Amino acid sequence: MIPRRSLPQDVGDRLRDRLLRGELRAGEHINESTLSLELGVSRTPLRKALRLERDGLIRSEPAKGFTVSPLTSAEGLEVYPVMWTLEGLALRLSSDAVLRALPQLRDLLRRFEAADTARVARDLDNAWHASLLCACPNRRLLELISKLKRITQRYWVVYMRDVLPIAHSAAQHGEVLEAAGGR
């Protein structure tokens, strides 16, 4: 049976996508009336969807309403090392299964190196990481990585917005491939 999703869940997903694409900027006040019109929903499901605080994407302040959580260097310094550690663990748990993904990882890396926009690069980076970790048998670990990914995506969008530092990121991906069994 396919679970039904509620309207607030769907609105939450749409709102999360807008946050991760950088359409709602860090520190920006969220005007509920305007946003509900843009999303084509009433304010009630929007308010329920704005409970994205648990993901660290939105802040609720009494008498002020909702704002997009700010991006801070402290958060980045906390989150990225945890993400790398968890991804490394997921990769180790995948045993030799990652070797079967090497051709796809190489192809994604080539396409990533050739990306000409931040959005294309981000989508390819996400596909590369998903392919890298797809054999991990620990679903709870993958859920934690996914949650952290939602936080790091906001930093990634800002980092890639002005300068497209794909070469540096691609080199890091290449090092992972070499360690996994070949570039």
C-alpha positions as CSV (number, residue, x, y, z in Angstrom):
1,M,0.0,0.0,0.0
2,I,1.3,3.4,-0.9
3,P,1.0,5.8,2.0
4,R,-1.0,9.0,1.3
5,R,0.7,12.2,1.8
6,S,-1.1,15.1,3.4
7,L,-1.3,18.6,2.0
8,P,1.0,20.0,4.7
9,Q,3.6,17.3,3.8
10,D,3.4,18.2,0.1
11,V,3.6,21.9,0.8
12,G,6.6,21.2,3.2
13,D,8.4,19.3,0.3
14,R,7.8,22.2,-2.1
15,L,8.9,24.7,0.5
16,R,12.0,22.6,1.4
17,D,12.8,22.5,-2.4
18,R,12.6,26.3,-2.6
19,L,14.8,26.7,0.4
20,L,17.4,24.3,-0.9
21,R,17.4,26.0,-4.3
22,G,18.1,29.3,-2.6
23,E,14.9,30.9,-3.7
24,L,14.3,31.8,-0.1
25,R,17.4,33.4,1.3
26,A,19.0,32.9,4.7
27,G,17.6,35.4,7.2
28,E,14.7,36.3,5.0
29,H,11.3,36.9,6.7
30,I,8.7,34.5,5.3
31,N,5.5,36.4,4.5
32,E,2.8,33.7,5.0
33,S,0.2,35.5,2.9
34,T,2.4,35.9,-0.1
35,L,3.9,32.4,0.1
36,S,0.5,30.8,0.4
37,L,-0.7,32.6,-2.7
38,E,2.5,31.6,-4.6
39,L,2.0,27.9,-3.6
40,G,-1.7,28.0,-4.2
41,V,-2.7,26.8,-0.7
42,S,-4.3,28.4,2.3
43,R,-2.3,29.5,5.3
44,T,-3.3,26.6,7.5
45,P,-1.3,23.9,5.6
46,L,1.5,26.4,5.0
47,R,1.8,27.0,8.8
48,K,1.9,23.2,9.3
49,A,4.5,22.9,6.6
50,L,6.6,25.7,8.2
51,R,7.4,23.3,10.9
52,L,10.7,22.7,9.0
53,E,12.4,23.9,12.2
54,R,13.4,20.3,13.0
55,D,15.5,20.3,9.8
56,G,17.2,23.5,10.8
57,L,15.9,25.3,7.7
58,I,13.4,27.7,9.3
59,R,13.1,29.6,12.6
60,S,10.0,30.6,14.4
61,E,10.2,33.7,16.6
62,P,7.3,34.7,18.8
63,A,5.5,37.8,17.5
64,K,7.8,37.9,14.5
65,G,6.7,34.8,12.6
66,F,9.0,32.6,10.4
67,T,12.4,33.4,8.9
68,V,14.7,31.3,6.9
69,S,17.5,30.1,9.2
70,P,20.8,32.0,8.7
71,L,23.8,30.4,7.3
72,T,26.8,30.5,9.6
73,S,30.4,29.4,9.4
74,A,30.0,27.7,12.7
75,E,27.2,25.5,11.4
76,G,29.2,24.6,8.3
77,L,32.2,23.7,10.4
78,E,30.0,21.5,12.5
79,V,27.9,19.8,9.8
80,Y,30.4,19.0,7.0
81,P,32.8,16.9,9.1
82,V,29.8,14.9,10.5
83,M,28.6,14.4,6.9
84,W,31.9,13.2,5.7
85,T,32.2,10.8,8.6
86,L,28.8,9.4,8.1
87,E,29.3,9.0,4.4
88,G,32.6,7.3,5.0
89,L,30.9,4.8,7.4
90,A,28.1,4.2,4.8
91,L,30.7,3.5,2.2
92,R,32.6,1.1,4.4
93,L,29.4,-0.7,5.2
94,S,28.7,-1.1,1.5
95,S,31.7,-3.5,1.3
96,D,32.7,-4.3,-2.3
97,A,29.2,-3.3,-3.7
98,V,30.6,0.2,-4.5
99,L,32.9,-1.4,-7.1
100,R,29.8,-2.2,-9.2
101,A,28.8,1.4,-9.2
102,L,32.3,2.7,-10.4
103,P,31.3,3.0,-14.1
104,Q,28.2,5.1,-13.2
105,L,30.3,7.1,-10.7
106,R,32.9,7.8,-13.4
107,D,30.2,8.9,-15.8
108,L,28.6,11.2,-13.3
109,L,31.9,12.7,-12.4
110,R,32.7,13.4,-16.1
111,R,29.3,15.1,-16.4
112,F,29.9,17.0,-13.1
113,E,33.2,18.3,-14.4
114,A,31.5,19.6,-17.5
115,A,28.5,21.2,-15.7
116,D,28.0,24.8,-16.7
117,T,25.5,25.9,-14.1
118,A,25.3,25.5,-10.3
119,R,22.0,23.8,-10.6
120,V,23.2,21.2,-13.0
121,A,26.3,20.7,-10.9
122,R,24.2,20.3,-7.7
123,D,21.9,17.7,-9.3
124,L,24.9,15.7,-10.6
125,D,26.6,16.0,-7.2
126,N,23.5,14.6,-5.5
127,A,23.2,11.8,-8.1
128,W,26.9,11.0,-7.6
129,H,26.6,10.8,-3.8
130,A,23.3,8.7,-4.1
131,S,25.1,6.3,-6.4
132,L,28.1,6.1,-4.1
133,L,26.0,5.2,-1.1
134,C,23.2,3.2,-2.7
135,A,24.6,-0.2,-1.5
136,C,24.7,0.8,2.1
137,P,22.5,-1.6,4.1
138,N,22.0,0.7,7.1
139,R,18.8,2.6,6.4
140,R,19.0,4.6,9.6
141,L,22.4,5.9,8.6
142,L,21.2,6.9,5.2
143,E,18.3,8.8,6.8
144,L,20.8,10.7,9.0
145,I,22.9,11.5,5.9
146,S,19.8,12.7,4.1
147,K,18.8,15.0,6.9
148,L,22.3,16.5,7.0
149,K,22.3,16.8,3.2
150,R,19.3,19.1,3.5
151,I,21.4,21.4,5.6
152,T,24.5,21.2,3.5
153,Q,22.5,21.8,0.3
154,R,21.9,25.4,1.4
155,Y,25.6,26.0,1.9
156,W,26.3,24.3,-1.4
157,V,23.9,26.6,-3.3
158,V,25.5,29.7,-1.8
159,Y,29.1,28.4,-2.4
160,M,28.4,27.6,-6.0
161,R,26.3,30.7,-6.8
162,D,29.0,33.3,-7.5
163,V,31.9,31.1,-8.6
164,L,31.5,27.7,-10.0
165,P,34.4,25.9,-8.1
166,I,33.6,22.6,-9.8
167,A,37.2,21.7,-10.4
168,H,38.0,21.6,-6.7
169,S,34.9,19.6,-5.8
170,A,35.5,17.2,-8.8
171,A,39.0,16.6,-7.6
172,Q,37.7,15.6,-4.2
173,H,35.2,13.2,-5.9
174,G,38.1,11.8,-7.9
175,E,40.0,11.1,-4.7
176,V,37.1,9.1,-3.4
177,L,36.9,7.1,-6.6
178,E,40.6,6.3,-6.4
179,A,40.2,5.2,-2.8
180,A,37.2,3.1,-3.8
181,G,38.9,1.2,-6.5
182,G,39.9,3.3,-9.5
183,R,39.2,6.5,-11.4
